[in-house]
Amino acid sequence: MNINGAFPSNFIKAADLQGSEPIVTIKSVEFEPVGQEKEMKPVVYFVNKEKGMVLNKTNANTIATLTGTFETEDWPDSRIRLYATTTAFQGKTVDTIRIKAAPPAGAKPAPVVIENADEIPF
């Protein structure tokens, strides 16, 4: 058993991407209590996906830049690409998800990119 399966989450984790860079469409952004402290954070949900992604400041600013607005209610229907990488957090290197621009609708994806994000199980 993969250890990542032993700790299920309501939110997407870097391991859920399984090495792919799926292109997803934003369905909504909701503010929800997250973590042990139940701190209110923005959670972005995607079309045809069950799990949302808790936004940190880096990813929120990236989406704002890509969409041209800091107003989260204007983000639905925007296409973005998710990818896994690492970052420093509290003195440790940890896996994380980052966001970058998706190619225009109808553009051919690079061969290593899974365009049909429905195949990614999150």
Backbone as CSV, one residue per row, in Angstrom:
resi,resn,N_x,N_y,N_z,CA_x,CA_y,CA_z,C_x,C_y,C_z
1,MET,0.843,-1.177,0.000,0.000,0.000,0.000,0.885,1.235,0.000
2,ASN,0.506,2.211,-0.817,1.204,3.489,-0.828,0.804,4.251,0.431
3,ILE,1.770,4.797,1.132,1.509,5.478,2.402,0.578,6.671,2.224
4,ASN,0.578,7.296,1.038,-0.308,8.432,0.806,-1.779,8.030,0.906
5,GLY,-2.093,6.772,0.605,-3.458,6.286,0.708,-3.899,6.048,2.144
6,ALA,-2.943,5.977,3.055,-3.261,5.722,4.455,-3.753,6.981,5.168
7,PHE,-3.555,8.129,4.542,-3.947,9.394,5.154,-4.839,10.171,4.194
8,PRO,-6.090,9.756,4.065,-6.976,10.427,3.114,-7.235,11.867,3.528
9,SER,-7.537,12.679,2.536,-7.773,14.094,2.775,-8.959,14.557,1.951
10,ASN,-9.640,15.578,2.431,-10.724,16.186,1.668,-10.188,17.101,0.579
11,PHE,-8.881,17.365,0.625,-8.265,18.291,-0.308,-7.192,17.600,-1.132
12,ILE,-6.900,18.144,-2.296,-5.888,17.592,-3.190,-4.511,17.719,-2.539
13,LYS,-3.714,16.654,-2.687,-2.325,16.657,-2.252,-1.450,16.495,-3.489
14,ALA,-0.191,16.870,-3.389,0.738,16.740,-4.513,0.778,15.301,-5.024
15,ALA,0.724,14.333,-4.122,0.774,12.926,-4.528,-0.426,12.526,-5.388
16,ASP,-1.555,13.216,-5.230,-2.743,12.909,-6.022,-2.524,13.160,-7.506
17,LEU,-1.586,14.021,-7.856,-1.341,14.323,-9.267,-0.612,13.196,-9.986
18,GLN,0.002,12.308,-9.240,0.665,11.124,-9.787,1.656,11.471,-10.903
19,GLY,2.385,12.567,-10.730,3.394,12.955,-11.703,2.851,13.656,-12.938
20,SER,1.558,13.845,-13.024,0.973,14.500,-14.192,0.827,16.003,-13.939
21,GLU,0.491,16.717,-14.973,0.226,18.155,-14.882,-1.150,18.416,-15.493
22,PRO,-2.212,18.071,-14.775,-3.548,18.180,-15.362,-3.984,19.628,-15.576
23,ILE,-4.736,19.809,-16.628,-5.382,21.091,-16.884,-6.788,20.967,-16.322
24,VAL,-7.148,21.900,-15.455,-8.452,21.859,-14.788,-9.160,23.194,-14.992
25,THR,-10.475,23.160,-14.858,-11.292,24.362,-14.976,-11.862,24.693,-13.604
26,ILE,-11.687,25.930,-13.186,-12.184,26.353,-11.882,-13.708,26.390,-11.906
27,LYS,-14.315,25.722,-10.914,-15.767,25.732,-10.754,-16.184,26.827,-9.775
28,SER,-15.484,26.900,-8.635,-15.836,27.902,-7.621,-14.687,28.051,-6.636
29,VAL,-14.775,29.116,-5.839,-13.856,29.323,-4.724,-14.722,29.575,-3.502
30,GLU,-14.521,28.747,-2.480,-15.294,28.846,-1.237,-14.332,29.124,-0.089
31,PHE,-14.792,29.838,0.918,-13.985,30.057,2.117,-14.463,29.079,3.180
32,GLU,-13.547,28.228,3.664,-13.895,27.128,4.562,-12.906,27.043,5.718
33,PRO,-13.346,26.480,6.854,-12.408,26.241,7.957,-11.477,25.078,7.602
34,VAL,-10.172,25.312,7.763,-9.168,24.325,7.349,-8.168,24.101,8.470
35,GLY,-7.725,22.858,8.624,-6.675,22.514,9.574,-7.177,22.396,10.997
36,GLN,-6.255,22.091,11.894,-6.601,21.917,13.300,-7.118,23.209,13.923
37,GLU,-6.617,24.326,13.435,-7.030,25.629,13.970,-8.346,26.102,13.360
38,LYS,-8.838,25.386,12.348,-10.076,25.745,11.635,-10.027,27.192,11.124
39,GLU,-8.857,27.538,10.586,-8.668,28.868,10.023,-9.406,28.960,8.681
40,MET,-10.106,30.061,8.456,-10.832,30.244,7.205,-9.841,30.500,6.073
41,LYS,-9.916,29.638,5.046,-9.007,29.744,3.905,-9.810,29.583,2.623
42,PRO,-9.313,30.142,1.526,-9.980,29.917,0.245,-9.667,28.510,-0.270
43,VAL,-10.695,27.849,-0.762,-10.560,26.517,-1.354,-11.120,26.599,-2.761
44,VAL,-10.302,26.258,-3.737,-10.749,26.289,-5.123,-11.241,24.891,-5.502
45,TYR,-12.418,24.834,-6.143,-12.992,23.577,-6.623,-12.970,23.585,-8.140
46,PHE,-12.838,22.383,-8.708,-12.696,22.241,-10.149,-13.861,21.454,-10.739
47,VAL,-14.164,21.737,-11.982,-15.198,21.025,-12.715,-14.826,19.539,-12.756
48,ASN,-15.785,18.672,-12.471,-15.631,17.207,-12.518,-14.617,16.647,-11.520
49,LYS,-14.336,17.372,-10.447,-13.427,16.888,-9.401,-14.130,16.952,-8.059
50,GLU,-13.894,15.940,-7.230,-14.515,15.900,-5.910,-13.766,16.761,-4.899
51,LYS,-12.444,16.687,-4.919,-11.637,17.382,-3.919,-11.313,18.797,-4.369
52,GLY,-11.278,19.683,-3.380,-10.835,21.040,-3.642,-9.371,21.189,-3.288
53,MET,-8.811,22.346,-3.604,-7.418,22.638,-3.293,-7.382,23.886,-2.410
54,VAL,-6.824,23.732,-1.225,-6.672,24.867,-0.326,-5.633,25.797,-0.946
55,LEU,-5.999,27.058,-1.068,-5.083,28.010,-1.678,-4.178,28.652,-0.636
56,ASN,-2.900,28.656,-0.932,-1.970,29.463,-0.157,-1.798,30.781,-0.918
57,LYS,-1.052,31.698,-0.350,-0.909,33.008,-0.973,-0.245,32.921,-2.344
58,THR,0.755,32.066,-2.478,1.451,31.909,-3.751,0.492,31.478,-4.850
59,ASN,-0.293,30.417,-4.590,-1.209,29.921,-5.620,-2.364,30.886,-5.873
60,ALA,-2.850,31.551,-4.839,-3.920,32.539,-5.026,-3.428,33.684,-5.903
61,ASN,-2.221,34.172,-5.642,-1.670,35.249,-6.461,-1.412,34.806,-7.895
62,THR,-1.013,33.552,-8.079,-0.809,33.043,-9.436,-2.121,33.017,-10.201
63,ILE,-3.182,32.510,-9.570,-4.489,32.500,-10.240,-4.936,33.926,-10.541
64,ALA,-4.750,34.839,-9.598,-5.129,36.243,-9.817,-4.385,36.817,-11.025
65,THR,-3.106,36.519,-11.129,-2.317,37.004,-12.263,-2.806,36.385,-13.571
66,LEU,-3.058,35.076,-13.557,-3.496,34.388,-14.780,-4.881,34.830,-15.239
67,THR,-5.759,35.122,-14.275,-7.125,35.521,-14.625,-7.264,37.026,-14.810
68,GLY,-6.282,37.780,-14.329,-6.340,39.224,-14.441,-7.199,39.888,-13.383
69,THR,-7.554,39.145,-12.329,-8.378,39.727,-11.266,-8.096,39.059,-9.927
70,PHE,-8.163,39.853,-8.877,-8.039,39.332,-7.527,-9.398,38.967,-6.942
71,GLU,-10.465,39.158,-7.685,-11.822,38.832,-7.248,-12.114,37.359,-7.523
72,THR,-12.190,36.558,-6.460,-12.350,35.110,-6.639,-13.657,34.741,-7.343
73,GLU,-14.688,35.579,-7.224,-15.957,35.255,-7.894,-15.835,35.366,-9.416
74,ASP,-14.729,35.960,-9.910,-14.493,36.052,-11.351,-13.630,34.911,-11.879
75,TRP,-13.174,34.026,-11.019,-12.285,32.940,-11.434,-12.978,31.745,-12.078
76,PRO,-14.247,31.433,-11.768,-14.863,30.261,-12.408,-14.768,30.319,-13.929
77,ASP,-14.638,29.120,-14.506,-14.468,28.886,-15.943,-13.051,29.152,-16.425
78,SER,-12.139,29.563,-15.532,-10.742,29.755,-15.909,-10.037,28.401,-15.910
79,ARG,-9.202,28.190,-16.923,-8.426,26.952,-17.027,-7.014,27.213,-16.512
80,ILE,-6.534,26.296,-15.668,-5.178,26.384,-15.132,-4.536,25.009,-15.194
81,ARG,-3.235,24.978,-15.071,-2.509,23.707,-15.032,-1.932,23.534,-13.634
82,LEU,-2.124,22.357,-13.048,-1.559,22.022,-11.737,-0.291,21.204,-11.938
83,TYR,0.679,21.378,-11.049,1.857,20.521,-11.084,2.427,20.390,-9.675
84,ALA,3.071,19.274,-9.438,3.685,19.010,-8.135,5.144,19.443,-8.165
85,THR,5.582,19.999,-7.053,6.976,20.380,-6.888,7.282,20.317,-5.393
86,THR,8.399,20.868,-4.986,8.735,20.915,-3.562,8.977,22.364,-3.156
87,THR,8.857,22.591,-1.854,9.110,23.917,-1.299,9.618,23.763,0.125
88,ALA,10.248,24.801,0.640,10.698,24.799,2.032,9.535,25.229,2.914
89,PHE,9.291,24.463,3.973,8.230,24.784,4.927,8.704,24.398,6.313
90,GLN,8.802,25.366,7.200,9.239,25.156,8.578,10.555,24.378,8.639
91,GLY,11.490,24.764,7.773,12.818,24.164,7.784,12.922,22.814,7.086
92,LYS,11.852,22.345,6.478,11.870,21.051,5.787,11.466,21.245,4.335
93,THR,11.893,20.331,3.489,11.444,20.315,2.101,10.204,19.437,2.028
94,VAL,9.114,20.008,1.519,7.851,19.278,1.447,7.294,19.339,0.017
95,ASP,6.466,18.353,-0.312,5.777,18.342,-1.597,4.668,19.379,-1.575
96,THR,4.427,20.003,-2.707,3.362,20.991,-2.811,2.815,21.007,-4.235
97,ILE,1.663,21.621,-4.391,1.080,21.820,-5.715,1.247,23.286,-6.074
98,ARG,1.630,23.529,-7.301,1.720,24.884,-7.829,0.858,24.971,-9.090
99,ILE,0.673,26.206,-9.557,-0.223,26.497,-10.670,0.545,27.261,-11.732
100,LYS,0.240,26.935,-12.990,0.765,27.730,-14.094,-0.304,27.827,-15.171
101,ALA,-0.028,28.610,-16.174,-1.002,28.841,-17.236,-1.272,27.560,-18.011
102,ALA,-2.518,27.383,-18.369,-2.902,26.296,-19.266,-2.821,26.823,-20.691
103,PRO,-2.550,25.958,-21.647,-2.561,26.434,-23.034,-3.971,26.859,-23.417
104,PRO,-4.097,27.697,-24.431,-5.441,28.100,-24.868,-6.284,26.879,-25.224
105,ALA,-7.586,26.991,-25.010,-8.501,25.893,-25.356,-8.300,25.524,-26.818
106,GLY,-8.201,24.232,-27.084,-8.026,23.747,-28.446,-6.581,23.573,-28.855
107,ALA,-5.633,24.120,-28.070,-4.216,23.956,-28.386,-3.789,22.539,-28.056
108,LYS,-2.861,22.000,-28.829,-2.364,20.654,-28.562,-1.429,20.688,-27.361
109,PRO,-1.660,19.809,-26.371,-0.778,19.777,-25.197,0.546,19.105,-25.525
110,ALA,1.551,19.388,-24.702,2.824,18.688,-24.820,2.575,17.210,-24.573
111,PRO,3.335,16.318,-25.190,3.078,14.878,-25.073,3.037,14.335,-23.649
112,VAL,3.775,14.922,-22.690,3.814,14.382,-21.330,2.675,14.886,-20.456
113,VAL,1.893,15.811,-20.935,0.811,16.393,-20.153,-0.471,15.608,-20.390
114,ILE,-1.187,15.285,-19.319,-2.475,14.617,-19.454,-3.531,15.697,-19.613
115,GLU,-4.066,15.853,-20.816,-5.075,16.879,-21.076,-6.391,16.509,-20.427
116,ASN,-6.725,15.215,-20.406,-8.006,14.782,-19.826,-7.819,14.607,-18.329
117,ALA,-8.056,15.659,-17.603,-7.853,15.625,-16.156,-8.826,14.693,-15.453
118,ASP,-9.864,14.225,-16.152,-10.809,13.300,-15.523,-10.130,11.985,-15.163
119,GLU,-8.965,11.709,-15.767,-8.246,10.480,-15.465,-7.439,10.573,-14.166
120,ILE,-7.279,11.769,-13.629,-6.524,11.954,-12.396,-7.485,11.797,-11.218
121,PRO,-7.192,10.872,-10.286,-8.156,10.520,-9.239,-8.157,11.454,-8.021
122,PHE,-8.660,12.667,-8.176,-8.831,13.521,-6.996,-10.151,14.229,-7.068
